[in-house]
Amino acid sequence: MTDGQAAGSAVLIEARGAVRVVTLNRPESFNAADEALHEALALLWPRLDADADCRAIVLTGAGKAFSAGGDLGLLDRMTRDVALREAIMAEAADIVRGMTSVRVPIIAAVNGPAVGLGCSLAAMSDLVVVDERAYFADPHVALGLVAADGGALTWPLLTGLLRAKEYILLGDRLPAQEALRLGLANRVVPAGTALETALELADRVAALPPQAVRESKALLNSALTQAVGSLLTGAMAQETASFEEPAFQDNLAAMLRRTAGRASG
C-alpha cells in the first residue's frame, strides 16, 4: 500500500516493503494536532491493522518536531463548542484504542519534541528511538486537563508509578537521555538519525515470523490492553469535563495571548 497524498495531507503513509512509514505532516505548526490531523490519527490505526502486507509501522513527524501536542486553536474552539469537544474526545479514545490494538509493532522515530499528544503517541509505541536533541513532556495537568489520552495509562507501566506521577503531575520536560534512563525510550541516537534507526529496527521486525511477532506483542501488551479496556472511558469523560474548569480556560487563554504576542513581535 503506497499512498500518494498531497503535501498538504495531515498524515502521510508510505509503503517501504513490508514497513509502513507514517509521518505527521504539519511541520509549520510542529505537528500539533488540529481537526484534520486528529481525525487522520483516529482513522489511521484500523486502516493499518487491516493491511495484510504490513509487518511493522514507523511513526515520525515532519520537520523539527515529533508533535507539539494539541493545537491551541483547536483547544480554544473546544471550550466553546460542545459538539466539537465531544467529537474530538471520541476521536482521542479511538486513537488510544486503535494504536494499542494494532497487531504489528509500532516504532516511534522521535525526531524532535514530543509534547502532550505527541508524548502519548510515543508512549503507546512498541519501540521508541529518540533524537539526542528531543525531549518529552506531558503538560496536561499543568494546563488543567486530565491526562487521559495515553500518559496516565502507559507511563506507570514504563517508568514505575512514582516516576509517572512526578512527570505527569508536574509536566516537566524529560530530555532524551533521561527518557532513556526512565524507560520511555529504547535508544537515543545522534541528531538527525532517529528515522534511519527506526527504519532499521522496523526492517528487522518485518523480517521475523509474523505470527510469532503478532502474538508475542499481544502477550507483552496484555497489561496495557486491560488498562485501556477498564479505564479509558471514564478517563476520557473526566478529561472532557476539564474543558469546563476555569483553571484550564484561564491557562489556555494565557497561552493564546503569549502565542499571539510572539507572532505580532
Summary of the structure (lengths in Angstrom):
residues: 265
radius of gyration: 17.5
end to end distance: 44.9
largest distance: 55.9
contacts: 896
relative contact order: 0.14
helix: 56%
strand: 15%
